Each structure stands twice: as structure tokens, then as C-alpha cells.
């Protein structure tokens, strides 16, 4: 949301985060990404802003990363990885709104299943 400059459309920290995520391609785990972000001099706040940026109705970069990592893990366990970034976005949205059957918020006990 901050101005990037007169010519550039994206600020330098945002461009770095996007470039790192694109290079990693879902093959680097979360801990590996954190190490790369730190090595590039990026703060957690800078990274979080970019990963959670919602552009229109498209999934966030964090949704895309979650999808890639989940599918990679599932394939390594011998299961088909079919989770799309849109699927992750739907789950995230449902969890944030507290809606959906069978959902509860962190710190609460799950509902009784009588």
C-alpha cells in the first residue's frame, strides 16, 4: 500500500519477497523460506504483508505456497496432491469467518458429536 517510487509499481521489499517465492517454486519448506527472507534482510512484517496481499478475488501468495507445500507433502506420502490455491483460499476464508460445519476456533474444544 506504500508508494513504490516514481517509475516502479512494486516496492523493493515486495519485489524481493515475490522473487524469492517464485524461485523457491514450492520446493523449499517454510523454514527454508524464512532463512532466505532473513538472508535478504527482510523483516517478518514486510514478508507477511506481501504473502497476505489480496489482489481482487485471486488467492494470496501464502495460499499458493500452502497449496504447493501440501501437494508436495502428499505426493511424497504416495497420495495425489490436488489442493489448489483456490481451495486453500476457501478454507482460510471459512476459518476466518468461523463458518462451516465442523469448524471451531483455536483454544476451544471441538463440538460434541452425539
Residue pairs with C-beta under 8 A, 6 or more apart in sequence:
2 11
3 11
4 10
4 11
4 12
4 14
5 11
8 15
10 18
13 42
13 46
13 50
14 46
14 49
14 50
16 40
16 42
17 37
17 42
17 46
17 47
17 50
17 51
17 61
18 50
18 61
20 33
20 36
20 37
20 40
21 33
21 51
21 61
21 64
21 65
24 32
24 33
24 36
25 68
26 65
26 67
26 68
26 69
26 71
26 72
27 72
28 36
29 69
30 65
30 69
33 65
37 47
50 61
51 60
51 61
51 62
51 65
52 60
52 61
52 62
53 60
53 61
54 60
59 67
59 85
59 86
59 88
59 89
60 89
63 85
63 86
63 88
63 89
63 92
64 85
64 88
66 83
66 85
66 88
67 83
67 84
67 85
67 87
67 88
70 81
70 83
70 88
71 81
71 82
71 83
72 81
73 81
74 80
74 81
74 82
74 83
75 81
94 100
94 103
95 103
98 105
102 111
104 110
104 111
